[in-house]
Amino acid sequence: MRSSFSSRLPWPTHDNALASLRAELRAKGKAILDLSESNPTRAGLHDDADLESLLGFFLKAANLRYEPDPRGILDAREELAADYASRKDLGLPPGSESPSPERLFLCASTSEAYGWLFKLLCDPGDAVLVPKPGYPLFDYLAGFESVEARSYRLDYAHPSGWRIDLDSVKSALDAGRAKALVLINPNNPTGSYLRAEERKALVELCARSGCALIADEVFYGFPVEADRDLADGGRSSFVGERGRSSFIGERQVLTFVLDGLSKRLGLPQMKLGWIAASGPAPELEEALGRLEIIADAYLSAGAPIQNALPELLASSADFAARTRLRLTRNMETLRSLLEGPLSPHRVLRCEGGWTAIVESPRLLPEEELALGLLREEALWSQPGYFFDMEREAFFTFGLILRPEDLERGARAYAAFFERLMKR
Ligand SMILES: Cc1ncc(COP(=O)(O)O)c(C=O)c1O
């Protein structure tokens, strides 16, 4: 008799048409440029001297001892707590406090952190509310826990940017069994930070309905056009800080902030993420105790990366500054190449994060456009339907790309559409 598999994994295991064409072209030796590059280790964000000094932080005798702590090695959590306490960019509202080491949990990645939190908060059949457009991994992460990833909407108005459709959050809550509201601050791929009035409304809604908040802040430290006036194409005038604010230490509702080295230091392969918990006292204590049971069962963060955390955090400000410069310059290049009175394309406002969204004429269905970009221009792209955009045609550009690759990619992208319009 054949084995059967869990219905939590309903997804196809074979490649889609785009991935098959890419494999075919690669087999023929074709070099393909990934327009939506999100892998920092392929984008030259660290120079060789950097990487060598990073490697030095891993040679420690302490790595040979095994003294497991479910929340993670205390020294590492103390450094992380000190790092949060020293940050000037968190824009914390009055009453928030930076996390103590007891409220920090180290794990292998933020993806794993989601799994732990869904286990902590949900029974099978419960729901977590997730943004749409949004990061496509949620269907999987929620599905693995037999939890529904129920979406709420974000609306776009040009050039002011994206806003959360609060009515859609209310309807998603009213549909019942919602145990957590996932906020991505700023969201991927829309690049939108939570606005003060959205934050206030959402915290109130969560407090009223007993729904916890999960704030994914992996891109928080990477503002791009957060404070730019796009009336002039985003090239010059600043309108002042739009009030980015982190959910660290939020006290009104049970809150879990996620971050990790994947984006903070551009080192996803090192596998270190964390959860910072806060909220009203009795609930928070119970959550910490229960989360410790989950963390203790996995003990998934390795000793070498935890022991290297103090030095790594010390170098994170330099990495962030260098990366922000690249993101902003690439965004300017994208606007100068793909926008203008005669351009058929529009670059959506990107307040922060590593991804820009370009809207282009829907001359063909998105998937066919993506296949055409791959076949004719050797460009790998992510069409908007990957992120549940409500209409077509949108494509994402990875703002961490090497500037010369981004420019080459944007020119080839424009040339493809120009040819298509003449056909
Ligand atoms: C919004 C968001 N959260 C989390 C992650 C994953 O980070 P990690 O490598 O820590 O799992 C990503 C990866 O791109 C992301 O876009």
The ligand as an ORCA input file, in Angstrom:
! r2SCAN-3c Opt
* xyz 0 1
  C       8.809     40.112      5.281
  C       9.788     39.000      5.464
  N       9.899     38.387      6.659
  C      10.780     37.393      6.854
  C      11.597     36.963      5.844
  C      12.513     35.794      6.062
  O      13.558     36.026      6.845
  P      14.345     34.788      7.483
  O      15.494     34.510      6.589
  O      14.765     35.314      8.819
  O      13.396     33.646      7.603
  C      11.531     37.550      4.584
  C      12.391     37.083      3.499
  O      12.486     37.637      2.446
  C      10.606     38.583      4.395
  O      10.466     39.164      3.197
*
